[in-house]
Amino acid sequence: MQIQKWNDIMDKFIDLVGYDEGVNYVTTAKQDLYAEKYIYELSSWEDRVLTRKLRNTYVALKNKKEHQESISKRRKNNPS
């Protein structure tokens, strides 16, 4: 994987969940799959597998965040 692509993925996660949590998600996913390799040593196949895992994680986190925000908005608009 090219370092620029890795940095772009890292930036997306940081924008979504903050620095500490974003870095943790991305580095943990990489360590789970390819702990013995550096990011720039991944083959194109390994790159795709890691990217897919990170994409799925990102979508799940984004959906969770949007769901929590919609619940928060409903509570503000309809106080009980």
N, C-alpha and C positions, 0 to 999 in steps of 0.2 A: 504494500500500500504506500502511496506517496504521502509524504509528511503533510503536504498542503491539504489533502483530502482528510487525513486524520484530524488536523487542526480545525477544519470546517465542521466536522462531526462534533468535535469537542465544543466548539462555539455554540452550536445548536442546542446541545444539552445544557450548557451553562445558561443560555438565554431562557430556557424553559424552567429549570429547577434551581438555578443558582450555582455558584462556583463549586463549593465543596461537594454537593450532591451530584452535580453534573459530571465532575471529574471522576467521582467514585463509580457512577454507573458505567461510564465508558471504559475506564481502566479495569474494572471488575469483569466486564464482558470479555475484554481482550485476554485477561489472565485466565478466565474459565476455559477459553477455547485454545489459546496458544501461549501458555505461560513460558515456554522454552524459547520463544522467538521474539526478536525485536519487531516493531511494527513495520519497519521498512524491509524486513526479510520475508514478509508474507507473500505467498504465491497468489496469482490472480484468483484461483479457486478459494483459497483461505480468505482473501480479501472480500470476496462475495459473501462467504458464509458469515464473516464478522459483520459486514455491512447489513446483511439481512437481520441478524440478531439485534443489532443496534437500532435498525429501523422499526422493528416490532416493539422494542422497549420504548422507543421515542413515542410511537403512536399510542401505546398504552398509557404512558405518563401524561401525554397531552390530553387524551380523552378523560382521564381521571381528574386532571386539573380543570378542564372545562366543566365537567360534571359538578365538582365542588363549587366552582364559581356560580353556576346556575342555581344551585341550592342556596347559596349565600344570598343571591339576588332575590330569590323568592321569599326568603325569610325576612329580608329588609322590607319588601313590598307588602307582605302579609304578616304583620306581627300578631301573635296570638295573645 
